[in-house]
Amino acid sequence: MATKKIKDYKQATTANDTDVMILESATETQHVTFLTLVNKIKEKLGIASINSQLTQLNSNLLLINADSDTSEGSSFNKNFLLTGSATPGATPQRSAYFSKPADDTDWVNIPTTLQGKLWVGYRQVYRRSSVNILIRIIEMYPIPGRTWNNFYNNGAWTGWKSISPQ
């Protein structure tokens, strides 16, 4: 195999087009693709393991792990005050996008001003303990940026309160 010069590598289109010479010992060499070399480095450094651990950590973050495929409200059974079990990260506690239609007869615990209206937003559940839970909704429609909050404190909900952008 002919020795390549730097200018030859500039014309490579993929990682497989490029070969690298690795010195295995003082007397022998081995030719491998650049992609193989990168994969060997990742393997030695344990990057695949690190990526797996990061994925696991991210799935535990309630604000990052939003149920985006359940915009019809199924992740919280169309009940805006459903918090589910005390297990952090349980499905009803996950952040979730929702799109509540104007025909909302099967949706419950909605702010009264939004009953019977199209409502789109992002629901978040903050659980401190079984007697201290905050549900926050960031509205996208009809008023983008308006937030709705309802706090559960020692057996009672405070009721929906909203803060509208100026």
N, C-alpha and C positions, 0 to 999 in steps of 0.2 A: 504494500500500500504506500502510495506517495505521501510524503509529509505535506501537511496543509499549512498555509500561511494565514495570517490574520485576515487578509483580504478575501480569502476563500470562505471564511465564516460569515462575512457580511452578506453573502449571497444565499445563505441557507434560509429556507422558508419555514421549517419546523424544527422542533427539538430533535426529531429523528434524523434530520438531514446532516446533523453535525456529529462528528465523532471526536472523541477525546482519547488521548493516550495516557494511560495510568501506569506508573511504575510500580509493579508488584514487588520486585526485588531488584537488586543491582544488575541481574542478568536477563530478566524477562519483562516483557511489556504485554499489555492487553488493550485491545481497541474496544471501546463501548460507545454507545450513543450518549449524547448529552443528557437526554431524558433519563436513561438508565443511571447515569451518574447522580442526577438530582434525586431520583428515587432512593438510591443507596444512601445519600447524605441524609435525607428525611428519615429513613429507617434507623440510621445510626443515632440521630439526634432524638428520636422518639416523637417526631412531629405528628404522626398519625394519632398517637396516643393523646398528645396534647389537644389536637383538634377534637377528638372524641370527648375529652373531658370538658372542653369549652362548650361544645354542643349540649352536654348534659347540664352544665351550669346555667346556660342561657335558657334552657327549658324550665328551669326552676324560678326564673325571674318573672313574676306575674305581669309586670308592665311590658316586657318585651314579648312574652309568649301570648300574643293575642289570638283568639279564635277568629280568624278572618273568614273562614269558610262557613261560618254559622251566622251570617248576618240576619237570618230570619228569627233569631232569638232562641234557638234550640239549646244553646249551651247553658242558658239560665231559665229554660222552660217558659219563656215569655213572661217571666215574673221578675220585675226589676229589683225587687227586694229579696230575692232568693239568694242565700249565702251558702247553703249546703252544709257539709260536714265541717268539723274543726280542722281538718287536714289542710294545711296551706297548699295552694295549687290545685285543689279539687276543682272539677270542671265549673261549677257555678261561681267559683271565686275568681276564675281567670278573667282577664280583660277580654272584652269582646266587642267587635263592631256589630251594629244592629241597624236594621231598616224596618221600622214599624209602619205598616200601611195605615191608611185612614180607616179601613175596616178592621178595627182592633178589638173585636169582641172577645177574642181568646187571649188578649194581653192583659196583665194585671199590675197593680201598683205603679201606675203611670201618673206623672204630674197632671192635675186636673185640667190645666190650660192646654194640654196636648192630646187629650182624649178625642178620638175621632179625627185626628189630623195625621198626615204623613210626618214621621219623625225619624231622623237619621242621626246616629251618634256613635260614641265609643264609651262603653260601660267599664268602670274600674271598681274593684272591691278592695278596701284596705281593712284588714282584720287585725286588731290588737289582741283581742281575746274574744271569748264567746259572748261577752256582754258589751263589747266596744267595737262596733263595725261601722265603717263609713262607706257609702256607695256614692261615687261621683260619676256623673255623665257629662262628657264633653259633646256638646251638640254641634252637628255639621249642617243640619237643616231643621227648621226654617231659619234659625238665627245662628250663623256660624260663630263659634267661640263661646257661646253662652254655656255656663256650667250649672249643673243641677247637683245638689248634695242632699243626702238624707242620712242621718246618723242614728244608729241603734245604741242606746245607752241603758244598760241594766233593765232590759225587758220592754222598752218602748222606743218606737221610731219617732224622730222629731218632726217628720213631714218634709216634703220637698221644698227646698229653698233654691232660688236661682240667682246667679250673678251674670249680668249681661255686659258685653263689651260696649265701650263708649263709641 
